[in-house]
C-alpha cells in the first residue's frame, strides 16, 4: 500500500497539470485615445452682444436691419467706431435723441456693453441679393434667409451727377465705396429716407455734420445735389471689398 501512494500522487499531479487552463498572455498596453478636437468657441462677446441686441431689436430688427422703411436706421454692418461714438453721444446729449437717451445711460448700457453691442452689430452681414433655394429647403429656412436680405429701393435722381459730387466731396470721410472710415459712418445700404432725414437735420443745425461744427459740406451743395448723391448710393449696394477700418 505504501508503495502505491507515490504512483497515485504522481498520477493526480499529472491530471491536475493537464486540467489546469493555460495561462493567458498579458494584454498589450492600449494607447489612450487622443482627445476629440474641441469645437470652435463662439467669438468673445457674441453671446453677450446677442443678448444686448434683444433690446435693440424691438426697433432696429433682429439682424440690425432697421425698420419701418427707415424710421429706424440699419445698424448691421455699420462701423463699430461710429456706433460706439454715437451711443456715447446719445448718453451725453451731444446728439439729441429722446427715445435713445434712457437706453444709453450707464446703468442700462455701461461702456463695456457699448463696446460689445457695437462690435456685434458691425459684424452682421446682410446680403443684397435674393437667395437661391433648394427644393429640400423648408419654409422656415426660406423665411429666415429672406428676412436677412437688405435691398434699398433705387432712389430718384441723376446718378452720374451724384457720383461726381460724392467722389469729390464725400469720399474722404465715407470712403469711395460708401462704407465709411473710422468714426465716419457707412452710407451705402442705409435707408434713403433716413439719410435724407439726417441731411435735413444737418442743414437745420440740429445735428453737427462733421468736425467743422454746425455747418459743413452739405451746406455748400444744393438740395438737388443731395438727392442725386442719395440716388448714387442706392446704385452701389452690391458688396465690394471693404476699406480698412
C-alpha positions as CSV (number, residue, x, y, z in Angstrom):
1,X,0.0,0.0,0.0
2,X,2.8,2.4,0.9
3,X,4.5,1.7,-2.4
4,X,1.3,2.5,-4.4
5,X,0.9,6.0,-2.9
6,X,3.8,7.6,-4.8
7,X,2.3,6.4,-8.1
8,X,-1.2,7.7,-7.1
9,X,0.2,11.1,-6.1
10,X,2.2,11.3,-9.4
11,X,-1.0,10.5,-11.3
12,X,-3.0,13.1,-9.5
13,X,-0.4,15.8,-10.1
14,X,-0.2,14.9,-13.8
15,X,-4.0,15.0,-14.1
16,X,-4.1,18.4,-12.4
17,X,-1.5,19.8,-14.7
18,X,-3.4,18.6,-17.7
19,X,-6.7,20.1,-16.4
20,X,-5.2,23.5,-15.5
21,X,-6.1,26.1,-18.2
22,X,-3.1,27.6,-20.0
23,X,-2.1,31.0,-18.7
24,X,-3.2,33.9,-20.9
25,X,-0.6,36.2,-22.4
26,X,-0.5,39.5,-20.7
27,X,-2.5,42.0,-22.7
28,X,-0.5,44.6,-24.6
29,X,-1.0,48.1,-23.2
30,X,-3.6,50.0,-25.3
31,X,-2.7,53.6,-26.1
32,X,-5.2,56.1,-24.8
33,X,-7.4,57.6,-27.5
34,X,-6.5,61.1,-28.5
35,X,-9.0,63.6,-27.2
36,X,-11.5,64.8,-29.7
37,X,-10.7,68.2,-31.1
38,X,-12.5,70.9,-29.2
39,X,-15.3,72.7,-31.1
40,X,-14.6,76.2,-32.0
41,X,-15.9,78.5,-29.3
42,X,-18.2,81.4,-30.3
43,X,-16.3,84.7,-30.7
44,X,-15.8,86.5,-27.4
45,X,-18.8,88.7,-26.7
46,X,-21.0,87.2,-29.3
47,X,-23.5,85.7,-26.9
48,X,-23.5,88.9,-24.8
49,X,-23.9,91.0,-27.9
50,X,-26.9,88.9,-29.0
51,X,-28.4,89.3,-25.5
52,X,-28.0,93.1,-25.6
53,X,-29.4,93.2,-29.1
54,X,-32.6,91.8,-27.8
55,X,-33.5,95.3,-26.6
56,X,-32.3,97.0,-29.7
57,X,-34.2,94.5,-32.0
58,X,-37.6,96.0,-30.9
59,X,-36.9,98.9,-33.2
60,X,-33.8,98.0,-35.3
61,X,-34.7,94.4,-36.1
62,X,-33.3,91.1,-35.0
63,X,-30.5,91.3,-37.6
64,X,-29.9,95.1,-37.2
65,X,-31.7,95.7,-40.5
66,X,-33.7,98.7,-39.2
67,X,-37.4,99.0,-39.7
68,X,-40.5,100.9,-40.9
69,X,-38.8,101.9,-44.2
70,X,-36.1,103.9,-42.5
71,X,-37.8,105.3,-39.4
72,X,-35.3,103.2,-37.6
73,X,-31.9,103.0,-39.3
74,X,-30.0,100.0,-40.3
75,X,-27.2,99.1,-37.8
76,X,-26.0,95.8,-39.3
77,X,-22.6,96.2,-40.8
78,X,-22.3,99.8,-39.6
79,X,-18.8,100.8,-38.5
80,X,-18.2,99.8,-34.9
81,X,-16.3,103.0,-34.1
82,X,-19.2,105.1,-35.4
83,X,-21.7,103.1,-33.3
84,X,-19.7,103.5,-30.2
85,X,-19.3,107.2,-30.7
86,X,-23.0,107.8,-31.4
87,X,-24.2,105.7,-28.4
88,X,-21.9,107.8,-26.1
89,X,-23.1,111.0,-27.8
90,X,-26.8,110.0,-27.0
91,X,-25.8,109.4,-23.4
92,X,-24.0,112.8,-23.1
93,X,-26.8,114.5,-25.1
94,X,-24.3,115.7,-27.7
95,X,-26.7,114.2,-30.2
96,X,-30.3,114.7,-29.0
97,X,-32.5,111.7,-29.4
98,X,-35.0,111.4,-26.6
99,X,-36.0,107.7,-27.3
100,X,-32.4,106.6,-27.2
101,X,-31.4,108.6,-24.1
102,X,-32.7,106.3,-21.4
103,X,-31.2,103.2,-23.1
104,X,-27.7,104.6,-23.2
105,X,-27.4,105.6,-19.6
106,X,-24.5,104.0,-17.7
107,X,-26.8,101.9,-15.6
108,X,-28.5,100.5,-18.6
109,X,-25.6,100.3,-21.1
110,X,-22.2,100.6,-19.5
111,X,-19.1,101.3,-21.6
112,X,-18.3,97.6,-21.8
113,X,-21.7,96.8,-23.2
114,X,-21.4,99.7,-25.7
115,X,-18.2,98.1,-27.0
116,X,-19.8,94.7,-27.1
117,X,-23.0,95.6,-28.9
118,X,-21.2,97.9,-31.4
119,X,-18.8,95.1,-32.4
120,X,-21.7,92.6,-32.6
121,X,-23.8,94.7,-34.9
122,X,-20.8,95.7,-37.0
123,X,-20.1,92.0,-37.7
124,X,-23.5,91.3,-39.1
125,X,-23.6,90.9,-42.9
126,X,-26.8,91.3,-44.8
127,X,-27.0,90.0,-48.4
128,X,-28.1,92.4,-51.1
129,X,-29.4,89.7,-53.4
130,X,-32.3,87.3,-53.0
131,X,-31.1,83.8,-52.0
132,X,-31.4,80.7,-54.2
133,X,-33.1,77.8,-52.5
134,X,-33.0,74.1,-53.0
135,X,-36.2,72.0,-53.3
136,X,-35.4,70.5,-49.9
137,X,-35.3,73.8,-48.1
138,X,-38.3,74.1,-45.7
139,X,-40.4,77.2,-45.2
140,X,-38.6,78.3,-42.0
141,X,-35.2,78.2,-43.8
142,X,-36.6,80.2,-46.7
143,X,-38.2,82.8,-44.4
144,X,-35.1,83.2,-42.2
145,X,-32.9,83.7,-45.3
146,X,-35.2,86.3,-46.9
147,X,-35.6,88.3,-43.7
148,X,-31.8,89.0,-43.8
149,X,-31.9,90.4,-47.3
150,X,-31.3,94.2,-47.3
151,X,-32.1,95.9,-50.6
152,X,-32.7,99.6,-50.5
153,X,-35.0,100.7,-53.4
154,X,-33.4,102.8,-56.1
155,X,-33.8,106.5,-55.3
156,X,-34.7,109.0,-58.0
157,X,-32.0,111.3,-59.1
158,X,-29.1,111.9,-61.5
159,X,-26.8,109.0,-60.6
160,X,-23.9,110.4,-62.7
161,X,-24.1,113.8,-61.0
162,X,-24.5,112.2,-57.6
163,X,-21.4,110.1,-58.2
164,X,-19.3,113.1,-59.3
165,X,-20.2,115.1,-56.2
166,X,-19.9,112.2,-53.8
167,X,-16.4,111.3,-55.1
168,X,-15.3,114.9,-54.8
169,X,-16.9,116.0,-51.5
170,X,-17.8,112.8,-49.5
171,X,-15.4,110.0,-50.2
172,X,-12.6,111.3,-47.9
173,X,-14.7,110.5,-44.9
174,X,-17.2,108.0,-46.1
175,X,-14.9,106.0,-48.4
176,X,-15.1,105.7,-52.2
177,X,-17.5,102.7,-51.7
178,X,-19.7,104.5,-49.2
179,X,-18.8,102.1,-46.4
180,X,-17.2,104.7,-44.2
181,X,-13.9,105.2,-42.4
182,X,-13.1,105.3,-38.7
183,X,-15.9,107.1,-36.9
184,X,-17.5,108.2,-40.1
185,X,-20.5,106.0,-40.9
186,X,-21.3,103.7,-43.7
187,X,-23.9,105.3,-46.0
188,X,-24.4,102.6,-48.7
189,X,-27.1,100.2,-47.8
190,X,-28.8,102.7,-45.4
191,X,-32.4,103.7,-45.9
192,X,-32.7,106.7,-48.2
193,X,-35.4,108.2,-46.1
194,X,-33.2,108.0,-43.0
195,X,-30.3,109.6,-44.8
196,X,-32.5,112.4,-46.1
197,X,-33.8,113.0,-42.6
198,X,-30.3,113.3,-41.2
199,X,-29.2,115.6,-44.1
200,X,-32.2,117.8,-43.3
201,X,-31.1,117.8,-39.6
202,X,-27.6,118.9,-40.6
203,X,-28.9,121.7,-42.7
204,X,-31.1,123.0,-39.9
205,X,-28.2,122.9,-37.5
206,X,-30.0,120.3,-35.3
207,X,-27.1,117.9,-35.7
208,X,-23.4,118.7,-36.4
209,X,-22.4,117.1,-39.7
210,X,-18.6,116.9,-39.2
211,X,-15.6,118.4,-37.4
212,X,-16.4,121.8,-38.8
213,X,-19.2,122.2,-36.4
214,X,-22.8,123.1,-37.3
215,X,-22.1,123.9,-40.9
216,X,-20.3,121.6,-43.3
217,X,-20.1,120.2,-46.8
218,X,-23.9,119.8,-47.1
219,X,-24.4,123.5,-46.6
220,X,-22.3,124.1,-49.8
221,X,-24.3,121.9,-52.2
222,X,-27.9,122.1,-53.4
223,X,-30.9,120.1,-52.4
224,X,-30.9,118.5,-55.9
225,X,-27.2,117.5,-55.5
226,X,-28.1,115.8,-52.2
227,X,-30.9,113.9,-53.8
228,X,-28.5,112.9,-56.6
229,X,-26.0,111.6,-54.1
230,X,-28.7,109.5,-52.4
231,X,-29.6,108.1,-55.8
232,X,-26.0,107.2,-56.4
233,X,-25.7,105.5,-53.1
234,X,-28.6,103.2,-53.9
235,X,-26.8,102.2,-57.1
236,X,-23.7,100.8,-55.4
237,X,-25.2,98.4,-52.9
238,X,-23.6,95.3,-54.1
239,X,-20.8,94.4,-51.8
240,X,-17.2,95.1,-52.7
241,X,-14.0,94.6,-50.8
242,X,-14.5,97.0,-47.8
243,X,-11.9,99.5,-46.9
244,X,-9.7,99.1,-43.8
245,X,-11.3,100.1,-40.6
